Amino acid sequence: MAEVRAEMVANVWKVVVSEGDTVDEGDTLVILESMKMEIPVVAEDPGVVSKLAVAEGDVVQEGDLIAVIDG
């Protein structure tokens, strides 16, 4: 199990995956927006998205949970 966490304060601009989706290492999970820049958040390990903790329009703080990936 791998937890994907926010690395900065940002808005969740787009959610690319859904719970139950299979992802590979490097796949984009969500796209964050901060200071007019789009920052993709990618899976560091392959697996299945077992929990998606954000929705489009949410604001995340550094360290907030974005998703859990079960390998």
C-alpha positions as protocol buffer text, in pm:
chain_id: "A"
residue {
  index: 1
  type: MET
  ca { x: 0 y: 0 z: 0 }
}
residue {
  index: 2
  type: ALA
  ca { x: 131 y: 343 z: -96 }
}
residue {
  index: 3
  type: GLU
  ca { x: -8 y: 674 z: 22 }
}
residue {
  index: 4
  type: VAL
  ca { x: 17 y: 963 z: -221 }
}
residue {
  index: 5
  type: ARG
  ca { x: 36 y: 1298 z: -42 }
}
residue {
  index: 6
  type: ALA
  ca { x: 39 y: 1661 z: -153 }
}
residue {
  index: 7
  type: GLU
  ca { x: 381 y: 1820 z: -170 }
}
residue {
  index: 8
  type: MET
  ca { x: 248 y: 2176 z: -155 }
}
residue {
  index: 9
  type: VAL
  ca { x: -58 y: 2389 z: -90 }
}
residue {
  index: 10
  type: ALA
  ca { x: -264 y: 2384 z: -410 }
}
residue {
  index: 11
  type: ASN
  ca { x: -608 y: 2356 z: -564 }
}
residue {
  index: 12
  type: VAL
  ca { x: -719 y: 2022 z: -709 }
}
residue {
  index: 13
  type: TRP
  ca { x: -774 y: 2125 z: -1071 }
}
residue {
  index: 14
  type: LYS
  ca { x: -852 y: 1786 z: -1225 }
}
residue {
  index: 15
  type: VAL
  ca { x: -898 y: 1431 z: -1096 }
}
residue {
  index: 16
  type: VAL
  ca { x: -778 y: 1187 z: -1361 }
}
residue {
  index: 17
  type: VAL
  ca { x: -843 y: 850 z: -1191 }
}
residue {
  index: 18
  type: SER
  ca { x: -1128 y: 691 z: -997 }
}
residue {
  index: 19
  type: GLU
  ca { x: -1133 y: 445 z: -710 }
}
residue {
  index: 20
  type: GLY
  ca { x: -1082 y: 96 z: -850 }
}
residue {
  index: 21
  type: ASP
  ca { x: -867 y: 210 z: -1144 }
}
residue {
  index: 22
  type: THR
  ca { x: -543 y: 24 z: -1212 }
}
residue {
  index: 23
  type: VAL
  ca { x: -242 y: 254 z: -1248 }
}
residue {
  index: 24
  type: ASP
  ca { x: 118 y: 206 z: -1351 }
}
residue {
  index: 25
  type: GLU
  ca { x: 420 y: 379 z: -1206 }
}
residue {
  index: 26
  type: GLY
  ca { x: 429 y: 733 z: -1346 }
}
residue {
  index: 27
  type: ASP
  ca { x: 56 y: 754 z: -1431 }
}
residue {
  index: 28
  type: THR
  ca { x: -107 y: 1088 z: -1344 }
}
residue {
  index: 29
  type: LEU
  ca { x: -360 y: 1064 z: -1060 }
}
residue {
  index: 30
  type: VAL
  ca { x: -463 y: 1427 z: -1020 }
}
residue {
  index: 31
  type: ILE
  ca { x: -350 y: 1765 z: -1147 }
}
residue {
  index: 32
  type: LEU
  ca { x: -295 y: 2039 z: -891 }
}
residue {
  index: 33
  type: GLU
  ca { x: -295 y: 2411 z: -968 }
}
residue {
  index: 34
  type: SER
  ca { x: -84 y: 2661 z: -780 }
}
residue {
  index: 35
  type: MET
  ca { x: 15 y: 3011 z: -890 }
}
residue {
  index: 36
  type: LYS
  ca { x: -121 y: 2945 z: -1242 }
}
residue {
  index: 37
  type: MET
  ca { x: 100 y: 2635 z: -1279 }
}
residue {
  index: 38
  type: GLU
  ca { x: -37 y: 2285 z: -1334 }
}
residue {
  index: 39
  type: ILE
  ca { x: 140 y: 2021 z: -1127 }
}
residue {
  index: 40
  type: PRO
  ca { x: 68 y: 1654 z: -1205 }
}
residue {
  index: 41
  type: VAL
  ca { x: 67 y: 1413 z: -909 }
}
residue {
  index: 42
  type: VAL
  ca { x: 182 y: 1072 z: -1030 }
}
residue {
  index: 43
  type: ALA
  ca { x: 173 y: 719 z: -895 }
}
residue {
  index: 44
  type: GLU
  ca { x: 510 y: 612 z: -758 }
}
residue {
  index: 45
  type: ASP
  ca { x: 412 y: 244 z: -762 }
}
residue {
  index: 46
  type: PRO
  ca { x: 181 y: 34 z: -981 }
}
residue {
  index: 47
  type: GLY
  ca { x: -143 y: -94 z: -829 }
}
residue {
  index: 48
  type: VAL
  ca { x: -512 y: -23 z: -780 }
}
residue {
  index: 49
  type: VAL
  ca { x: -647 y: 308 z: -649 }
}
residue {
  index: 50
  type: SER
  ca { x: -823 y: 189 z: -333 }
}
residue {
  index: 51
  type: LYS
  ca { x: -902 y: 537 z: -197 }
}
residue {
  index: 52
  type: LEU
  ca { x: -929 y: 876 z: -360 }
}
residue {
  index: 53
  type: ALA
  ca { x: -930 y: 1144 z: -88 }
}
residue {
  index: 54
  type: VAL
  ca { x: -977 y: 1457 z: -302 }
}
residue {
  index: 55
  type: ALA
  ca { x: -1226 y: 1599 z: -551 }
}
residue {
  index: 56
  type: GLU
  ca { x: -1198 y: 1870 z: -813 }
}
residue {
  index: 57
  type: GLY
  ca { x: -1208 y: 2211 z: -649 }
}
residue {
  index: 58
  type: ASP
  ca { x: -1063 y: 2094 z: -316 }
}
residue {
  index: 59
  type: VAL
  ca { x: -771 y: 2277 z: -159 }
}
residue {
  index: 60
  type: VAL
  ca { x: -493 y: 2054 z: -27 }
}
residue {
  index: 61
  type: GLN
  ca { x: -227 y: 2145 z: 225 }
}
residue {
  index: 62
  type: GLU
  ca { x: 126 y: 2007 z: 223 }
}
residue {
  index: 63
  type: GLY
  ca { x: 111 y: 1648 z: 350 }
}
residue {
  index: 64
  type: ASP
  ca { x: -263 y: 1596 z: 287 }
}
residue {
  index: 65
  type: LEU
  ca { x: -364 y: 1253 z: 158 }
}
residue {
  index: 66
  type: ILE
  ca { x: -453 y: 1249 z: -211 }
}
residue {
  index: 67
  type: ALA
  ca { x: -487 y: 877 z: -280 }
}
residue {
  index: 68
  type: VAL
  ca { x: -400 y: 527 z: -159 }
}
residue {
  index: 69
  type: ILE
  ca { x: -267 y: 274 z: -407 }
}
residue {
  index: 70
  type: ASP
  ca { x: -270 y: -97 z: -320 }
}
residue {
  index: 71
  type: GLY
  ca { x: -3 y: -297 z: -498 }
}
